[in-house]
């Protein structure tokens, strides 16, 4: 028997990882940053369970998909509890349903399962200010997303086909992760928003409660002490130089300009 007592180093102790997802997916919540966070949680043996704290209306379809897959990879190795504190809508719900269990505060709103494409058209504005646009292209549909003209009927038909493909993928993803029949989810996937209580009745949420409820569930499922470790993205250089609030404002303004001018496909309420 060793004469020296065993020493437990605090930084090696088992813990619960907590990740906050507050805001729009793809802008406020940058998918590469959070992809790295979830990958580190997946591979960290000290982290026995994860709580994902969600308050998001959704956002970019691609960003929602990326984070959904990142969460699912963690859930394949250890318990992940999604806690919807305010809104888990569209892409925000897609991310949540990748977790092992979903907890929502009773006053949260959940759902809005569907897909939307937004295409700004500024042709009238350009005409009023005397701006003409000339296009040289190779490929019949190469300019179909440009804002300087309205889409043709054929382009609209092709865009609708793309929306239907995204929609089917969304429905299938919710059905698979929530273990619901595809047709059951399809009947709910009208873009409708549900209260957390109604979402529980429909099978979109497992439990009603607060963040402590989610942490208690993670503690029990992960068989881990209530020791929390919050993981957040590193602040961008701009934010470090001019401050978090100012840097965030600059990022939001840039994102808003992009949203107004570019055609986009979103899982967003």
N, C-alpha and C positions, 0 to 999 in steps of 0.2 A: 504493500500500500504506500502511495506517495505521501511524504510528510508535508507536502505543500497543498494548500486548498485550491480547488479548481477556480479559475477566474473566468467570469462571463464578461466579455467585452461588449459594451452597449452597442457599438456600431455593427456587431455581428449578430445581434439579437433578431429573432423573427418579428415581422411587422406587417402592417396593412398599408399598401400603397394607395394614396388618394390623388386622383386627377380631376381638376375642375375644367369643365367644358362650358364656358359662359360666352355666348355670342353666336355670330354667324359663321358657319363652317366654310372655310376657304378664304375668309378675310380676317376677321378677328381671331378665329381659330385656324391657324395654318397647318394643313395636313402633314407636311414633312416634319415639322417640329413635334407634333403629337405622335406621329408614326414612330419617331425615335424614342419618345418617352414610353410608349407601350411596348416596344421591343425590349427596352431595358427592364421593364417590369416583368416581362415574360421570362427573361433569362436570369433574373436576380433570385438566387435561392433563398435569400433572407425574406423576400416578399412572399407571404403565404396566401394572401388574398388581396383583391383590389376593389376599391370603391370608385366609381366614375360618377362625379357630381355634375348633373346635366341641367342646363337652362339655355336652350337653343331653339330658334325657330327653323333650323335647318340651314341650307345654303347650297353651295355648288354640289351638283350630283357626283362629280368625280371626287371631291374632298370628302363627302359623306361616305362614299364607297370605300375610300382609302382608310378612313378612321374606323369604319365598321369592320373591315377585315383585320385591322390592327387589334381591335378589342377582341374579336373572335379568336385570334391566335393566342391571346393571353388566356381567354376562357377555356381553351383546349387543354391548358396545363394546370390552371388553378382557379378557384372561385372568383368570379367578377360580379359585383353587385352594382347595377346602375340605379342611381337615385335621381329622380326627376323632381327638381325643387320648384320650378316655375312652369317651364314649357319643354316638352319633348315632342317636337312637331316635325313632321316630314323627315328630313335628314337627321334631325336631332333624335327622333324616335328610332330611325334606322340604326344609329350608333347604339342607342340604349338596348335595343332588342338583341344585339350581339352578346350581351352579358348573360351570365348564368341565371340571374334573377333580376327582376325590375321592381323597384320600390318607388312609389310616388306619393308626394304630400297630397292630401285630399283636395286641396284647392288648385293643384296643377292642371294644365291642359295637355292632352296627349292625342296623338294621331296625325291627322292631315296627311295620310298616306296617298301619295300621288306625285306627279311630275309636271312641271310647267316650263315652257320656253318663252322667253321674253325677247322680242326683237324691236328695238327702237327704230322709227322711220323719221328721218329729218329732211325729207325731200322738199316739203313746203318751206321750211326754214331756209334751206339753201337757195331756193328760188327767190325768196324775199330779199336775201342779202346779196343776190347776184353771183352765187358760186355755182360753177358747173363742174361735174365730175366725169372724166373720161376713163374708161377701163379697157385695158388690154389683157386678155386672158387666154389660157389654153385649158379647156375643160368646161363643159356646158354649164356646170353648176358651181364653178369656182367662186363666183361672186354672190352666191345666193344668200349669204348672211350679212351683206353690206347694208348699212343704214341709209344710204342715199337714194334708195328706191323701194317700192313695195314689192313683196314676193309675188311670183306668178302662182297660178293654181297648181302647176306641176311641182313647184318648189314646196308649196304648202302641203301637198300630198306626201312628198318625201319626208318632210319634217314631222308630219303626223305619224308616219311609220316609225321614225326614230323615237318619238315620244312613247308609242305603244311598246316598243322594245324595252325602253327604260322602265316603263310602268310594270311590265310583266316581270322584269328582274326584281324590282322593288317588292312586288307582291310575293314572289317566290322566296325571297330572302326573309321576309317577315314570317311566312308560313313555316319555313324550315327552322328558324331559330326559336320561334315561339311554339313549335310543335302543334300547329293548327292546320286544318285542311286548307288547301289553296283557295278553294271556292269560298270558304268562310272569310278568309282575308280579303279576297276580291270584293265581296259584298260590303266590307268595311272601308275599302280603299276608294272612297269617293272624294277625298280631300277634306272630309268632315273632321271637326275637332271635337273630342270627347272630354268630359270631366274625368279626373283620375278614378273616381268611383265607378263610372260607367265603363271606363277602359278595363278596370279589373273584372267587371262582369263579362266583358267581351273576350277576356283572355289576353289582353295586350299588356297587362300589369299583373304582378304576382301579389304584392302586398301594398297596403296604404300605411304611411308613416312618415317620419322625418329622417334627417340624416343619421341620427342616433340609431334608428331602426335598421338602416342599411349597414351601419358599422357593426351593430350587434350581430346581424346576419353574417357578415364577413368574418367576424370573430368565431362564430360557431362553425361555419362551413370550412374555414381555413384552419380551425383548431390553433388559433394564434392569440396571444395577448392583445389587449386593446392598446397597441402602440402604433401611432399613425406617422406616416412619412409622406409629406406632400411633395409632388413632383410638378414642376412648372417649366415651361420653355425658357431658355436663356433669352434675355432681352436683346433685341437687335441693337446694332451699333448706334443707329439713329436715336433710339430710345435712351441708350446710356449717355449719349452726348447732350441731348436736349431735354431729357426727362421722360418718364413713362407716359404722362398725360399728353404732352405735346407730341411725342412720337406716335402715340396711338391716334391722335387727331389727324396727323399727316397721313397715316396709313388708311384711316377711314375715308378721308377726302379722296385719296387716290383710288380706293376701291369703289367709291360712289361714282366717280367719273367713268371708271371702267364699266360698272353696271349699267350706266345710262347709255353708253355708246355701243357696247358690244352685245351681239346675240349670245344668250347663255341658256344652259339647261340646268334647272335647279330642282332639288328636293327641298322645297321651302314653302312654309305657310304663307 
